[in-house]
Amino acid sequence: MNDSPYVLRPIGRVESPLTDRESAPKQGDEGAPEAWLVFEPGVSEGLRDLRTGEEVMVLTWLDRASREVLAVHPRGDVTRPVTGVFSTRSPDRPKPIGLHRVTLVAVDVTKVGTRVRVQNLEALDGTPVLDVKPVLDPGAER
């Protein structure tokens, strides 16, 4: 695979009690604790309309993932057949971008930046946040 000229710059990071990949849930709705998304001060204007109770998609860079993996046993279950990573939610993949559907619990705006508390985020502490996007209802205009 070729290295890309594209550069991804995080806009924040995850603060979570999850620090060990082995003990973290596989998906956010499988017992993930509440976590904070801590954003760089320069993106606060873009976060101003986030509201408690909304669902958003958070894109992360799974910085501790193996980038050489192309096939896995889904969910690490060796009784399941080996499957190509692009047909799984495995964090191990050539371009380890995480996609997380979370619910906003609190939005904390201070002079030094914005923090957003979320539910259902299985990302580990320190994981870089790349983007936040709204979850759109059918026919929604945003």
C-alpha positions as CSV (number, residue, x, y, z in Angstrom):
1,M,0.0,0.0,0.0
2,N,1.2,3.5,-0.8
3,D,1.5,6.1,1.9
4,S,-1.0,8.9,1.2
5,P,-0.2,12.6,1.0
6,Y,-3.2,13.2,3.2
7,V,-2.6,14.3,6.7
8,L,-5.3,13.8,9.4
9,R,-5.1,16.3,12.3
10,P,-7.1,15.4,15.4
11,I,-9.5,18.0,16.7
12,G,-9.5,16.5,20.2
13,R,-9.1,13.3,22.2
14,V,-11.0,10.9,24.3
15,E,-10.9,10.9,28.1
16,S,-12.2,7.5,29.2
17,P,-11.7,5.1,32.1
18,L,-11.1,2.5,29.3
19,T,-7.3,2.1,29.1
20,D,-6.9,-1.6,28.2
21,R,-8.1,-2.9,24.8
22,E,-8.6,-6.4,26.1
23,S,-11.1,-5.3,28.7
24,A,-12.9,-2.7,26.6
25,P,-16.3,-3.6,25.1
26,K,-16.3,-4.5,21.4
27,Q,-19.1,-2.0,20.8
28,G,-20.3,1.1,22.7
29,D,-23.7,-0.3,23.6
30,E,-22.1,-3.3,25.3
31,G,-21.3,-1.7,28.6
32,A,-19.0,1.3,27.7
33,P,-18.7,3.8,30.5
34,E,-19.5,7.5,29.9
35,A,-16.5,9.3,28.5
36,W,-15.4,12.9,27.6
37,L,-14.5,14.2,24.1
38,V,-12.0,17.0,24.8
39,F,-11.6,19.4,21.9
40,E,-8.9,21.7,20.7
41,P,-9.8,25.4,21.5
42,G,-9.7,26.2,17.8
43,V,-12.7,24.1,16.9
44,S,-15.1,25.4,19.6
45,E,-17.1,27.5,17.1
46,G,-17.9,24.3,15.2
47,L,-19.3,22.7,18.3
48,R,-21.5,25.5,19.5
49,D,-24.8,23.9,18.3
50,L,-24.4,20.5,19.9
51,R,-27.2,19.8,22.4
52,T,-27.5,17.3,25.2
53,G,-29.6,14.3,24.2
54,E,-28.5,14.4,20.5
55,E,-26.9,11.5,18.8
56,V,-23.8,12.1,16.8
57,M,-21.2,10.1,14.9
58,V,-17.7,10.4,16.2
59,L,-14.8,9.5,13.9
60,T,-11.6,8.5,15.7
61,W,-8.1,7.4,14.7
62,L,-7.6,4.0,16.4
63,D,-4.0,4.7,17.2
64,R,-3.2,1.4,18.9
65,A,-4.6,-0.8,16.1
66,S,-2.4,-3.0,13.9
67,R,-2.4,-1.6,10.4
68,E,-1.1,-4.8,8.7
69,V,-4.2,-6.9,9.4
70,L,-6.5,-7.7,6.4
71,A,-8.5,-10.7,7.8
72,V,-9.8,-11.5,11.3
73,H,-12.1,-13.9,13.2
74,P,-15.0,-11.5,13.8
75,R,-15.1,-10.3,17.4
76,G,-12.0,-12.4,18.1
77,D,-14.1,-15.5,18.2
78,V,-11.9,-18.3,16.7
79,T,-15.0,-20.5,16.1
80,R,-16.2,-17.9,13.4
81,P,-14.6,-18.1,10.0
82,V,-11.8,-15.7,9.0
83,T,-13.3,-12.6,7.4
84,G,-11.9,-9.7,5.5
85,V,-11.6,-6.6,7.8
86,F,-13.7,-4.5,5.5
87,S,-16.6,-6.8,6.3
88,T,-16.1,-6.4,10.1
89,R,-15.9,-3.7,12.8
90,S,-12.3,-4.8,13.7
91,P,-10.1,-1.9,14.9
92,D,-7.2,-3.7,13.2
93,R,-7.1,-2.6,9.6
94,P,-4.9,-0.7,7.1
95,K,-6.6,2.7,7.8
96,P,-7.9,2.4,11.4
97,I,-10.7,5.0,11.4
98,G,-13.2,4.4,14.2
99,L,-16.9,5.1,13.7
100,H,-18.9,5.6,16.9
101,R,-22.6,6.4,17.3
102,V,-22.9,8.2,20.7
103,T,-25.4,10.2,22.7
104,L,-24.4,13.6,24.1
105,V,-24.9,13.7,27.9
106,A,-23.3,17.1,28.6
107,V,-21.7,19.9,26.8
108,D,-19.1,21.9,28.8
109,V,-17.9,25.1,27.2
110,T,-15.1,27.0,29.0
111,K,-12.6,29.7,28.1
112,V,-10.0,27.0,27.3
113,G,-12.2,24.9,25.1
114,T,-15.2,22.5,24.8
115,R,-15.7,19.1,26.4
116,V,-18.6,16.9,25.5
117,R,-19.6,14.0,27.7
118,V,-21.0,11.0,25.8
119,Q,-22.5,7.6,26.2
120,N,-21.7,4.4,24.2
121,L,-18.2,5.2,23.3
122,E,-15.8,2.2,23.4
123,A,-12.7,4.1,22.4
124,L,-9.7,4.0,24.7
125,D,-8.4,6.9,26.8
126,G,-6.3,9.2,24.6
127,T,-7.7,8.1,21.3
128,P,-7.5,11.0,18.8
129,V,-10.9,12.4,17.7
130,L,-11.0,13.3,13.9
131,D,-14.5,14.6,13.4
132,V,-18.1,14.8,14.7
133,K,-21.1,14.5,12.5
134,P,-24.9,14.6,13.3
135,V,-27.0,11.6,13.0
136,L,-29.6,12.6,10.4
137,D,-33.2,11.5,10.5
138,P,-34.7,10.7,7.1
139,G,-35.5,13.9,5.4
140,A,-33.4,16.1,7.8
141,E,-31.7,19.1,6.5
142,R,-28.3,19.9,8.0
